[in-house]
Amino acid sequence: MPDDALDDWDSVWADALDELELSVDAAERVLHGDDQPLPPWYPPLVTKPLPVSMLTRAQALLTRQVAVAESLAAASLGTRRQREVVARVSSATTTSRRPSYLDLST
């Protein structure tokens, strides 16, 4: 394989890993309180295998990505539970708009 083709291949993978790293960074910021919505994520369209020289970086990035996904799932579950509690407390403490008795003395 010509050196130019190898350079292009490495460049495509480097760009894909850079983009993935930015996505993981954004998700980590959300976990730490950033209110910016996450853009949709799409897997990179890379048709060649990962170069061996980038394997360590890709594995580290995968480890971070899995950790963030697990943390986001846990945070989502926690948020859902909090909403359920708030709904129960709200329904238990909200006064009814209907009268609680009728005055028949008039």
C-alpha positions as CSV (number, residue, x, y, z in Angstrom):
1,M,0.0,0.0,0.0
2,P,1.4,3.4,-0.9
3,D,2.5,5.7,1.9
4,D,-0.1,8.3,0.8
5,A,-2.9,5.8,1.2
6,L,-1.7,4.9,4.7
7,D,-1.5,8.6,5.6
8,D,-5.0,9.2,4.5
9,W,-6.2,6.1,6.4
10,D,-4.5,7.3,9.6
11,S,-5.9,10.8,9.0
12,V,-9.5,9.5,8.6
13,W,-9.2,7.5,11.8
14,A,-7.5,10.3,13.7
15,D,-10.4,12.6,12.7
16,A,-13.0,10.0,13.7
17,L,-11.3,9.5,17.1
18,D,-11.1,13.3,17.6
19,E,-14.8,13.7,16.9
20,L,-15.7,10.8,19.3
21,E,-13.5,12.4,22.0
22,L,-15.4,15.7,21.6
23,S,-18.7,13.8,22.0
24,V,-17.5,12.1,25.1
25,D,-16.2,15.4,26.5
26,A,-19.6,17.0,25.9
27,A,-21.4,14.1,27.6
28,E,-19.1,14.4,30.6
29,R,-19.8,18.1,30.9
30,V,-23.5,17.3,30.9
31,L,-22.9,14.9,33.8
32,H,-21.2,17.7,35.7
33,G,-24.0,20.2,35.3
34,D,-23.7,21.7,31.8
35,D,-27.2,22.4,30.5
36,Q,-26.3,22.3,26.8
37,P,-28.2,19.6,24.9
38,L,-26.1,16.9,23.4
39,P,-26.2,16.7,19.6
40,P,-27.1,13.4,18.1
41,W,-24.2,11.0,17.7
42,Y,-23.6,9.0,14.7
43,P,-20.8,6.3,14.3
44,P,-18.0,7.4,12.1
45,L,-18.1,6.1,8.5
46,V,-14.7,4.5,8.3
47,T,-14.3,1.7,5.9
48,K,-10.8,0.6,6.9
49,P,-9.6,-1.1,10.1
50,L,-8.2,0.9,12.9
51,P,-4.5,1.4,12.6
52,V,-2.5,-0.5,15.3
53,S,-0.8,2.8,16.2
54,M,-4.2,4.2,17.4
55,L,-5.4,1.1,19.3
56,T,-4.4,2.4,22.8
57,R,-6.1,5.7,22.2
58,A,-9.3,4.0,20.9
59,Q,-9.4,1.6,23.8
60,A,-9.0,4.5,26.3
61,L,-11.8,6.4,24.5
62,L,-14.0,3.3,24.6
63,T,-13.5,3.0,28.3
64,R,-14.5,6.6,28.8
65,Q,-17.5,6.2,26.5
66,V,-18.8,3.2,28.4
67,A,-18.3,5.0,31.8
68,V,-20.2,8.0,30.5
69,A,-23.0,5.9,29.1
70,E,-23.4,4.1,32.4
71,S,-23.3,7.4,34.3
72,L,-25.9,8.9,32.0
73,A,-28.2,5.9,32.5
74,A,-27.8,6.1,36.2
75,A,-28.5,9.9,36.2
76,S,-31.6,9.3,34.0
77,L,-32.9,6.7,36.4
78,G,-32.3,9.0,39.4
79,T,-34.1,11.9,37.7
80,R,-37.1,9.6,36.9
81,R,-37.3,8.5,40.5
82,Q,-37.1,12.1,41.7
83,R,-39.9,13.1,39.3
84,E,-42.1,10.2,40.7
85,V,-41.5,11.4,44.3
86,V,-42.3,15.0,43.4
87,A,-45.5,13.9,41.7
88,R,-46.6,11.9,44.7
89,V,-45.8,14.7,47.1
90,S,-47.5,17.2,44.9
91,S,-50.7,15.2,44.6
92,A,-50.7,14.5,48.4
93,T,-50.2,18.2,49.3
94,T,-52.3,20.0,46.6
95,T,-55.6,21.2,47.8
96,S,-58.6,20.1,46.0
97,R,-60.6,22.7,44.1
98,R,-63.8,21.0,45.1
99,P,-65.4,22.0,48.4
100,S,-64.8,19.6,51.2
101,Y,-68.3,20.2,52.8
102,L,-71.6,21.7,51.9
103,D,-73.2,24.5,54.0
104,L,-76.9,23.5,54.2
105,S,-77.8,26.1,56.9
106,T,-78.8,28.8,54.5
